């Protein structure tokens, strides 16, 4: 019987198990969509289909300047089907980051230009 070539100290690192690099999290501060109306910013990334108390939403990460540090980034929740469609298309095309302006029509409907 072959002996182990290492000492198992009980840690994950000992087994070579590292962080899931495909798992992304937005640990930045949250910004209200309503505070961004008529403002231009960069959409950096997003999560689709996140369950919230309001139903299924998307979360997208923004920066006001592309070169801003990560601690200046903000996350924004949206239920807007127009914004969700644009985010999905940007992902499909591999076109993040993308500069957009958030608009709102008279019916409180948010969309990107």
Backbone as CSV, one residue per row, in Angstrom:
resi,resn,N_x,N_y,N_z,CA_x,CA_y,CA_z,C_x,C_y,C_z
1,UNK,0.839,-1.162,0.000,0.000,0.000,0.000,0.894,1.238,0.000
2,UNK,0.633,2.149,-0.961,1.450,3.356,-1.069,1.029,4.358,-0.001
3,UNK,2.033,4.994,0.556,1.751,6.013,1.564,1.495,7.352,0.890
4,UNK,0.682,8.170,1.534,0.437,9.517,1.011,1.748,10.289,0.961
5,UNK,1.935,11.085,-0.090,3.149,11.869,-0.253,3.039,13.234,0.411
6,UNK,1.927,13.507,1.060,1.758,14.779,1.758,1.036,14.527,3.070
7,UNK,1.094,15.512,3.910,0.390,15.425,5.177,-0.917,16.172,5.033
8,UNK,-2.001,15.500,5.314,-3.322,16.116,5.218,-3.580,16.911,6.485
9,UNK,-3.553,18.242,6.344,-3.780,19.100,7.512,-5.253,19.461,7.689
10,UNK,-6.125,18.889,6.850,-7.551,19.132,6.968,-8.048,20.318,6.155
11,UNK,-7.145,21.041,5.496,-7.557,22.227,4.741,-7.925,21.866,3.300
12,UNK,-8.638,22.786,2.641,-8.942,22.617,1.218,-7.687,22.815,0.380
13,UNK,-6.846,23.748,0.798,-5.610,24.009,0.062,-4.732,22.765,0.006
14,UNK,-4.747,22.008,1.050,-3.963,20.775,1.104,-4.399,19.810,-0.001
15,UNK,-5.673,19.845,-0.346,-6.213,18.974,-1.383,-6.157,19.603,-2.770
16,UNK,-5.684,20.848,-2.833,-5.604,21.540,-4.116,-6.937,22.085,-4.597
17,UNK,-7.898,22.244,-3.685,-9.206,22.786,-4.046,-9.153,24.293,-3.868
18,UNK,-9.345,25.011,-4.972,-9.272,26.473,-4.939,-10.639,27.078,-5.206
19,UNK,-10.684,28.390,-5.196,-11.910,29.139,-5.471,-12.386,28.848,-6.891
20,UNK,-13.681,28.781,-7.064,-14.287,28.597,-8.381,-14.110,29.888,-9.178
21,UNK,-13.242,29.902,-10.149,-12.950,31.097,-10.935,-14.113,31.510,-11.825
22,UNK,-15.050,30.611,-12.080,-16.227,30.950,-12.888,-17.298,31.645,-12.066
23,UNK,-17.171,31.583,-10.744,-18.150,32.183,-9.852,-17.821,33.658,-9.676
24,UNK,-18.705,34.530,-10.147,-18.461,35.958,-10.005,-19.452,36.540,-9.009
25,UNK,-19.006,37.543,-8.298,-19.831,38.226,-7.320,-19.610,39.716,-7.482
26,UNK,-20.663,40.475,-7.265,-20.539,41.925,-7.251,-20.559,42.354,-5.788
27,UNK,-19.403,42.629,-5.241,-19.293,42.996,-3.834,-19.301,44.514,-3.651
28,UNK,-19.608,45.242,-4.701,-19.620,46.701,-4.656,-20.920,47.228,-4.046
29,UNK,-20.947,48.535,-3.815,-22.137,49.177,-3.265,-23.274,49.159,-4.289
30,UNK,-24.488,49.241,-3.770,-25.678,49.221,-4.624,-26.101,50.643,-4.982
31,UNK,-26.564,50.810,-6.207,-27.076,52.103,-6.678,-28.512,51.901,-7.158
32,UNK,-29.380,52.833,-6.865,-30.766,52.771,-7.320,-30.836,53.165,-8.792
33,UNK,-31.604,52.430,-9.554,-31.797,52.723,-10.965,-32.307,54.159,-11.162
34,UNK,-33.192,54.589,-10.290,-33.780,55.930,-10.410,-32.736,57.041,-10.270
35,UNK,-31.631,56.781,-9.580,-30.565,57.778,-9.420,-29.691,57.900,-10.664
36,UNK,-29.859,56.994,-11.619,-29.004,56.958,-12.802,-29.674,57.488,-14.070
37,UNK,-30.923,57.911,-13.954,-31.660,58.393,-15.126,-30.932,59.589,-15.741
38,UNK,-30.758,59.534,-17.066,-30.072,60.555,-17.867,-28.572,60.639,-17.584
39,UNK,-28.025,59.619,-16.957,-26.578,59.559,-16.719,-25.963,58.520,-17.639
40,UNK,-24.737,58.808,-18.063,-23.991,57.891,-18.921,-22.942,57.188,-18.077
41,UNK,-22.790,55.886,-18.299,-21.844,55.078,-17.531,-21.472,53.853,-18.349
42,UNK,-20.539,53.090,-17.836,-20.089,51.842,-18.477,-20.734,50.658,-17.776
43,UNK,-21.366,49.784,-18.535,-21.875,48.518,-18.005,-20.735,47.514,-18.134
44,UNK,-20.284,46.985,-17.004,-19.109,46.122,-16.968,-19.449,44.632,-17.100
45,UNK,-20.563,44.225,-16.473,-20.923,42.809,-16.424,-22.335,42.713,-15.846
46,UNK,-22.878,41.519,-15.813,-24.219,41.345,-15.241,-24.473,39.902,-14.835
47,UNK,-25.518,39.735,-14.016,-26.076,38.428,-13.674,-27.515,38.407,-14.145
48,UNK,-27.920,37.325,-14.757,-29.305,37.168,-15.212,-30.068,36.268,-14.252
49,UNK,-31.376,36.485,-14.176,-32.257,35.568,-13.466,-32.022,35.437,-11.985
50,UNK,-31.724,36.537,-11.301,-31.510,36.506,-9.856,-32.864,36.655,-9.166
51,UNK,-33.182,35.734,-8.278,-34.459,35.783,-7.569,-34.394,36.819,-6.452
52,UNK,-35.432,37.649,-6.375,-35.545,38.640,-5.309,-36.977,38.623,-4.797
53,UNK,-37.266,39.441,-3.792,-38.631,39.496,-3.267,-39.596,40.088,-4.293
54,UNK,-39.058,40.720,-5.347,-39.882,41.296,-6.414,-39.973,40.376,-7.630
55,UNK,-39.443,39.167,-7.528,-39.434,38.237,-8.649,-38.046,38.148,-9.263
56,UNK,-37.996,37.663,-10.488,-36.708,37.485,-11.170,-36.192,38.828,-11.677
57,UNK,-34.945,39.134,-11.336,-34.310,40.402,-11.716,-32.937,40.132,-12.312
58,UNK,-32.374,41.150,-12.900,-30.986,41.141,-13.342,-30.227,42.126,-12.453
59,UNK,-28.948,41.854,-12.265,-28.057,42.789,-11.584,-26.946,43.121,-12.575
60,UNK,-26.679,44.400,-12.769,-25.559,44.766,-13.612,-24.601,45.658,-12.842
61,UNK,-23.324,45.559,-13.203,-22.268,46.329,-12.550,-21.867,47.482,-13.453
62,UNK,-21.738,48.686,-12.852,-21.391,49.863,-13.636,-20.163,50.569,-13.070
63,UNK,-19.538,51.360,-13.937,-18.509,52.324,-13.552,-18.795,53.597,-14.348
64,UNK,-18.554,54.740,-13.719,-18.781,55.996,-14.430,-17.637,56.307,-15.388
65,UNK,-16.443,55.857,-15.047,-15.285,55.979,-15.926,-14.669,54.594,-16.070
66,UNK,-14.320,54.245,-17.270,-13.809,52.902,-17.541,-12.598,52.561,-16.686
67,UNK,-11.757,53.568,-16.426,-10.525,53.315,-15.662,-10.708,53.426,-14.145
68,UNK,-11.944,53.635,-13.676,-12.199,53.705,-12.235,-11.797,52.396,-11.559
69,UNK,-11.323,52.466,-10.307,-10.987,51.240,-9.576,-12.246,50.448,-9.231
70,UNK,-12.077,49.199,-8.899,-13.211,48.329,-8.577,-14.039,48.852,-7.405
71,UNK,-13.400,49.523,-6.448,-14.176,50.017,-5.305,-15.075,51.198,-5.672
72,UNK,-14.944,51.733,-6.881,-15.837,52.786,-7.369,-17.022,52.205,-8.150
73,UNK,-16.992,50.912,-8.419,-18.073,50.259,-9.165,-19.336,50.208,-8.312
74,UNK,-20.477,50.096,-8.988,-21.773,49.984,-8.329,-22.566,48.852,-8.975
75,UNK,-23.441,48.228,-8.195,-24.346,47.221,-8.754,-25.752,47.796,-8.765
76,UNK,-26.511,47.433,-9.800,-27.844,47.972,-10.003,-28.798,46.810,-10.304
77,UNK,-29.915,46.768,-9.614,-30.954,45.768,-9.875,-31.899,46.323,-10.927
78,UNK,-32.371,45.472,-11.827,-33.367,45.911,-12.800,-34.363,44.804,-13.110
79,UNK,-35.607,45.234,-13.300,-36.647,44.340,-13.778,-37.084,44.723,-15.181
80,UNK,-36.411,45.718,-15.764,-36.764,46.205,-17.091,-36.446,45.162,-18.160
81,UNK,-37.466,44.737,-18.894,-37.234,43.742,-19.949,-36.363,44.314,-21.069
82,UNK,-36.457,45.623,-21.326,-35.596,46.247,-22.344,-34.130,46.195,-21.944
83,UNK,-33.841,46.526,-20.698,-32.456,46.473,-20.220,-31.969,45.033,-20.175
84,UNK,-32.815,44.119,-19.733,-32.431,42.708,-19.690,-32.088,42.199,-21.089
85,UNK,-32.885,42.585,-22.075,-32.626,42.186,-23.456,-31.260,42.704,-23.925
86,UNK,-30.977,43.966,-23.652,-29.691,44.559,-24.058,-28.532,43.854,-23.360
87,UNK,-28.661,43.592,-22.072,-27.589,42.905,-21.335,-27.328,41.522,-21.919
88,UNK,-28.390,40.781,-22.221,-28.229,39.457,-22.825,-27.549,39.555,-24.189
89,UNK,-27.920,40.544,-24.993,-27.309,40.722,-26.321,-25.836,41.083,-26.208
90,UNK,-25.500,41.976,-25.270,-24.091,42.340,-25.065,-23.265,41.112,-24.685
91,UNK,-23.824,40.264,-23.832,-23.121,39.035,-23.433,-22.964,38.098,-24.627
92,UNK,-24.037,37.952,-25.391,-24.003,37.087,-26.571,-22.935,37.545,-27.565
93,UNK,-22.796,38.847,-27.712,-21.816,39.411,-28.646,-20.424,39.572,-28.029
94,UNK,-20.310,39.335,-26.723,-19.031,39.517,-26.042,-18.585,40.970,-26.041
95,UNK,-19.516,41.889,-25.822,-19.231,43.322,-25.951,-19.276,44.100,-24.638
96,UNK,-18.881,43.472,-23.549,-18.705,44.198,-22.293,-17.256,44.630,-22.192
97,UNK,-16.951,45.778,-21.620,-17.859,46.814,-21.141,-18.444,47.625,-22.295
98,UNK,-19.561,48.303,-22.008,-20.267,49.091,-23.024,-20.807,50.361,-22.373
99,UNK,-20.616,51.504,-23.045,-21.077,52.796,-22.540,-22.543,53.000,-22.934
100,UNK,-23.374,53.314,-21.939,-24.812,53.506,-22.160,-25.294,54.725,-21.377
101,UNK,-26.471,55.184,-21.740,-27.178,56.206,-20.966,-28.502,55.603,-20.540
102,UNK,-28.821,55.724,-19.257,-30.085,55.191,-18.744,-31.167,56.248,-18.926
103,UNK,-32.278,55.846,-19.491,-33.422,56.735,-19.716,-34.659,56.134,-19.050
104,UNK,-35.663,57.010,-18.868,-36.938,56.576,-18.289,-38.045,57.309,-19.023
105,UNK,-39.063,56.555,-19.436,-40.190,57.206,-20.101,-41.232,57.619,-19.050
106,UNK,-42.333,58.176,-19.489,-43.361,58.673,-18.580,-44.071,57.616,-17.765
107,UNK,-43.869,56.368,-18.106,-44.544,55.271,-17.389,-43.609,54.564,-16.423
108,UNK,-42.512,55.227,-16.038,-41.498,54.629,-15.170,-40.867,53.393,-15.778
109,UNK,-40.719,53.406,-17.082,-40.098,52.311,-17.796,-38.649,52.704,-18.121
110,UNK,-37.693,51.901,-17.621,-36.266,52.184,-17.815,-35.737,51.492,-19.053
111,UNK,-34.798,52.159,-19.750,-34.163,51.584,-20.927,-32.802,52.232,-21.144
112,UNK,-31.951,51.552,-21.924,-30.618,52.054,-22.275,-30.652,52.698,-23.662
113,UNK,-29.848,53.720,-23.816,-29.557,54.286,-25.139,-28.079,54.154,-25.373
